[in-house]
Amino acid sequence: SEDKSAGRSQAAGASSYGDYITNSLMSDSISDWSPVHDAAIHGRLLTLRRLISQGTSVNLLTADQVSPLHEACLGGHAACAKLLVENGAKVNRVAVDWNTPLFNACRSGSAACVNLLLQHGARPQTEYELASPIHEAAKGGHTECVQSLASHGADIDLNIKHLGTPLYVACANQRLECVKKLLESGVNINIGKVLDSPLHAAAKNSNLDVVHLLLDYGADVQCRNSEGQRPVDLAPPTSTVAKVLLEREGVPSLMQLCRVYIRKHLGRKRLHEVSGMQIPDDLKHFLLYR
């Protein structure tokens, strides 16, 4: 009978919530949806704590391999994510769409969730190109997330064929602050998507602020994409962006060339040393674009 079956489930260490049965003795269980997923996605910390105390597995999975931690991070609920992680939630779980909790945290823009996951062993970069955390963070303009990923070893120049580089994604989505942070971190400014450079993307969007920023960092105004077009060719013909790009087609100033060369010579990993150099503060600020 149903009553006897329920009794056997409880005796075996299972807990029943409505139509869902989970087994606290199993590291992974399967359910289409469960109260623990619902509490995680909506940030219901007290409910989540109660469910865990009653024996619900924190690694309960849906048919699509989505865990409660996936949902907490997608909702940007750092307190719920922390509770799940502290109770053994797997931080590198991959769903059927290749999404990880870290990818979801970058999608929601929760720097708190991103930092929590990275501190508990989440891989900042995965082999699944359809779900790259740093590209997702750049797309949403989540600068803190990008910075955290980079500081934990994510490749800021990671070039994915269908997306391009994080800088290209940030430019294409007009995320000025994110573009600035990536440039400050020393990305390769002329690598974008296939042969389209980040400057191509900014020019196409006619985003004057991003164009100015890229040019200040030494973007190549003469580079051509697969159709032989320069960035200026993609800008609206009578726009201010087109005018600026045409004006910058000449030889860069000596000051600009020196700054670009010195930063290139130092390399990405040594740019932070500029602040400690025995040179005037004005020169430090110049080299660091401050």
N, C-alpha and C positions, 0 to 999 in steps of 0.2 A: 504494500500500500504506500501512498504518498507519505504518510506520517512515519512509517518505518524507514523509508528511504531517507527522509530528512534526518531521522535519528541516526542512521548509519553515517550520513555525511558529517553530522556534528561530532560523532564519536571519532571519526577519522581525522579530525582537526580542521574540518571545513566550517566556514561561516556562511550563512545564507542571508542575502539582502534582496527581498522581493523575488524577482525571477533570476537573480544572479547568485552563483555559488562559486566561492573562491576557496582555495586551500592554502592555509598559511604555511604548510610544510613544503609547498612547491615553490621553487624560485620563479617560475613563469607559469601563468595560467592563461587561458583564452576566454574571451567574452566579447560580444559585439560592442557592448557599452556597459559601464558599471557605475555605481555611485562614487567610487573613488576617482574615476575619470571625470565625472561631473563636478565633483568638489574641486578637483585640481584646475580644470579649465575656468571655473568661476571664482577661484581664489577663496574658497570657503575653508579657511584654515582649521576652525574648530571641528567642522564635520570631518575633514580629512584626518585630523588627529584622532577622533573617535573611531573612525573606520579602521585605522591602523592599529589602535589599541585593542580592537575586537578581533584582530587577526587577519585583516585583509592584506593580501600580498601587494607590496608597492610596485612589483614588476608584472602586475596583471596586464595582459595585452589584448587589444582588439584583434579582429581578424586581419586587419591591415598592419599588425605589429606596432600599433601605437600604444605607448605606455602612459601612465599618469604623469610622468615627468615631462614627456613630450607636451602634454596639454598644459601643465603649469607654466612651462617656458613660453609656449605660444600665447598664453594669456598675460605673460609678463609678471607672474605672481611669484616673486622671489622667496617669500616666506614659505609658501607651499612647496616650492622646489627644494628649499633647504630642508624642510621636514622629510620629504621623500628621500633625498640623498642621505640624510643622517640615518634613515632606516633601511638603507641598502639598495636604493634605486640605481639601476645601471645607467651610467652617464653617457655611454657610447652606443646605446641601443639604436638600431637603424630600422626605420619603418619601410614598408614596401615601396614608398615613393622616394626612398633614400634619405629622407629627412632624419636628422638626429635632434636630440634636445637642444644642442648648441645652435644648430641651424634655426630652430624655432625661436630661440632666444634672440638671435640676430634679426629675425623677421619682426618680432615684436618690439625690438629696440631696447630690450631690458639689459642695461649694462650690469645690473646687480645679478641677474640670472647668468649672464655670460661669465662674469668673474667667479661666481659660485661653481659653475661647471668646470671651468679651467683649473680652479684650485683643487678640484676633486678628480682630476685626471682625464677630463674630456680632451679629445684630440682636436687641436685648433684647425686642423686641415685633414680632410678625409680623401679617400681615393674616389669618392662618388662625385663626379663632376656636375651632376644635375642638382646637387645640393651643397654648394660651397658656402660655408658660413661668412667668409670675408666678402664675397660678392653680394650676398644677401644684405649684409650690413651696409655696404657701400650703396646699394640700390635704394635703401631706405633712408640714407643719409644719417645713419646712426654712428656718429664719429667716435663716441666712447667705446662702442663695441669693436670698431675697427682697430682702435688703439690697443685695446686689451688683447685682441687676437694677435696683432703684430708683436706685442711684447712677450707673448707666449710661443712665438715661433712660426706663426702663419706667414706664408710667402706673400708679401704685398705686391709682388709682380706676377702672381699666379695667372697664367694665360690659358683660359678655357675657350676652346674653339667657338662655341655658340654664344659665349658671353664677352670674351675679351679679358682684359685685366680689370682689377678693382677700380683703378683710376678711370678707365674708359667707361665703366658702368656708372661711376659717380658723375662723370661729365655728361653722359647720355641722359641721366636722370636729374641733372642740374642741381646737384648737392654740393653747394659751394664750400661749406665748412669741411665736409668730408674730403673734397678735392684738396683743400688747403692742408689738412692733416696728412694726407698721403704724400703730398709734395714735400712737406716738411720732413717726412720720414725717409725721403730719398728714393722714391719710386723712379723707374725708367719712364721719363716723361713722354717719349715718342712711341711707346708700344701700346697699342690699343686692341682692336678686334680685326684680325687678319691684317690688311694693310691700312685700315682706317685708324688714324691716331686719335688720342683724346681731343686734340685741337680740332680735328674734323667733326667730332661729336658736338663740341661746344659751338663751333661755327654754324653747324646745321641748326642748332637750337637758337642761334642768334643771342646767346647768353654773354653779354658784354663783360660781366664780372668774372666769369670763369675764363673767358678768352684772355683778359688782361692778366689774370693769375698765371695761366699757363705760359703766356709770353714772357712774363717776368722770370719764370723759372727756366727759360731757355727752350721752349717748344719750337720745333722746326716748322716754319711757315711754308717751306717749299716742299715738304714731303707729299707724296702723291699716293692715293689709294689704288685699288685694283682697277678702277676706271680712269686712272690718270688724272684725277682731280686733286687740286690743292685745297686746303681748308677754305680759302677765300672763295673758291668756286661753289662751295656748299652754302655760303652765307647769302641771305637776301641781297641782291645787287646794290640797292640804294641804302642799305642799313649802315648804322654806325660801326657794327662789327666788321663789315666788309671794308670800310674806310680804314679802320685800325689795322686790319691784317695787311692791306696794301701798303700802308705807311711803314710797317715793320718788315717788309720784304727786302729792305736794304741790309747793309752790313750792320750787325749789332754794335752798340757802343763798347768801348774798351772796358768800361766799368762792368757792364753786363757780362762780357766775355770772361773777365777775371773772376767774377763771382761764380759763374757756372763751372769754370775750370777748377777752382779751388774746391768747391763742393764735390765735384767728380773725383778729384784726386784723393780727397779724404775718404770717400766711399760711404755707403749707407751706415755701416756699423760704427763709424768714427765721427759722425756729424755732431754727436752729443759732446765731443771733446772741445768744440769751438768755445763753449761757455767758459771753459777753464784755461783758455789760452792767454798768454801774457801779451795781449794786444788791446788797444783802446776799445771801450764799450761800444762806441759808434760803429766800429768795424765789425765787432761781434754781431751786433744787431743787423748790420748790412748783410753779412754772410748767412744769417739765420732768417732773413726776410721779416724782420720785426720792425 
